[in-house]
Structure formats: structure tokens, C-alpha cells
């Protein structure tokens, strides 16, 4: 299946972040494409997630 191959591909590829990029944790799903995220210093930000990616990713709080 397609989903199994996507999962396998995501596990095999390592990602190197640029200086201006960071990994965030989903703190709250505010509806449609608004997501509250938290950085490593526990500072929260409200972000807009592009609608074209909503069907290609699955997110949960925490």
C-alpha cells in the first residue's frame, strides 16, 4: 500500500535542519488550518498550515 511505503520512506531519510528552521510540537489544533505550536523553550506560536498539505499529513496534539 501507499501509506506503508510513505512511512518506510520517512523512517529511512534523515533530515538536516537549516539554522533558521526548528522542530515544533503541536500544542493545540485551533480549527481548519490554524495550529498552535510550541518550541523547545516552551514558547507558543500560532501558525497557518497550508490547506494543500492537510490531506498528506496527520497531526495530533502532544
C-alpha positions as a Markdown table, in Angstrom:
| # | Residue | x | y | z |
|---|---|---|---|---|
| 1 | Unk | 0.0 | 0.0 | 0.0 |
| 2 | Unk | 0.9 | 3.6 | -0.5 |
| 3 | Unk | 0.8 | 4.5 | 3.2 |
| 4 | Unk | 3.2 | 1.7 | 4.2 |
| 5 | Unk | 5.7 | 3.0 | 1.6 |
| 6 | Unk | 5.4 | 6.6 | 2.8 |
| 7 | Unk | 6.0 | 5.5 | 6.4 |
| 8 | Unk | 9.0 | 3.5 | 5.3 |
| 9 | Unk | 10.4 | 6.3 | 3.3 |
| 10 | Unk | 10.0 | 8.8 | 6.1 |
| 11 | Unk | 11.9 | 6.4 | 8.5 |
| 12 | Unk | 14.8 | 5.9 | 6.1 |
| 13 | Unk | 15.5 | 9.5 | 5.3 |
| 14 | Unk | 17.4 | 11.7 | 7.8 |
| 15 | Unk | 16.7 | 15.4 | 7.8 |
| 16 | Unk | 19.2 | 18.1 | 8.4 |
| 17 | Unk | 17.7 | 21.4 | 9.6 |
| 18 | Unk | 19.0 | 24.8 | 8.5 |
| 19 | Unk | 19.8 | 27.4 | 11.1 |
| 20 | Unk | 16.5 | 29.3 | 10.6 |
| 21 | Unk | 14.4 | 26.1 | 10.9 |
| 22 | Unk | 13.3 | 24.3 | 14.1 |
| 23 | Unk | 11.1 | 21.3 | 15.1 |
| 24 | Unk | 7.9 | 22.3 | 16.8 |
| 25 | Unk | 5.4 | 20.3 | 18.9 |
| 26 | Unk | 1.7 | 20.7 | 18.2 |
| 27 | Unk | 0.1 | 22.3 | 21.3 |
| 28 | Unk | -3.5 | 22.8 | 20.0 |
| 29 | Unk | -5.5 | 22.4 | 16.9 |
| 30 | Unk | -7.5 | 25.6 | 16.5 |
| 31 | Unk | -9.6 | 24.6 | 13.5 |
| 32 | Unk | -9.2 | 24.4 | 9.7 |
| 33 | Unk | -5.6 | 25.3 | 9.1 |
| 34 | Unk | -4.7 | 27.2 | 12.4 |
| 35 | Unk | -2.3 | 25.3 | 14.6 |
| 36 | Unk | -0.8 | 26.4 | 17.9 |
| 37 | Unk | 2.8 | 25.0 | 18.2 |
| 38 | Unk | 5.4 | 25.0 | 20.9 |
| 39 | Unk | 9.2 | 25.2 | 20.6 |
| 40 | Unk | 11.9 | 23.7 | 22.8 |
| 41 | Unk | 11.8 | 26.7 | 25.1 |
| 42 | Unk | 8.0 | 26.1 | 25.7 |
| 43 | Unk | 7.2 | 29.3 | 23.8 |
| 44 | Unk | 3.9 | 29.1 | 21.9 |
| 45 | Unk | 3.2 | 30.3 | 18.4 |
| 46 | Unk | 0.0 | 30.4 | 16.3 |
| 47 | Unk | 0.7 | 29.1 | 12.7 |
| 48 | Unk | -1.1 | 28.6 | 9.5 |
| 49 | Unk | -0.8 | 25.2 | 7.9 |
| 50 | Unk | -1.3 | 25.4 | 4.1 |
| 51 | Unk | -4.5 | 23.7 | 3.0 |
| 52 | Unk | -2.8 | 21.7 | 0.2 |
| 53 | Unk | -0.9 | 19.7 | 2.9 |
| 54 | Unk | -3.9 | 18.8 | 5.1 |
| 55 | Unk | -4.6 | 15.5 | 3.3 |
| 56 | Unk | -0.9 | 14.5 | 3.1 |
| 57 | Unk | -0.1 | 14.8 | 6.9 |
| 58 | Unk | -1.8 | 13.6 | 10.1 |
| 59 | Unk | -1.3 | 15.6 | 13.3 |
| 60 | Unk | -2.3 | 15.1 | 16.9 |
| 61 | Unk | -1.7 | 17.2 | 20.0 |
| 62 | Unk | 1.3 | 16.4 | 22.1 |
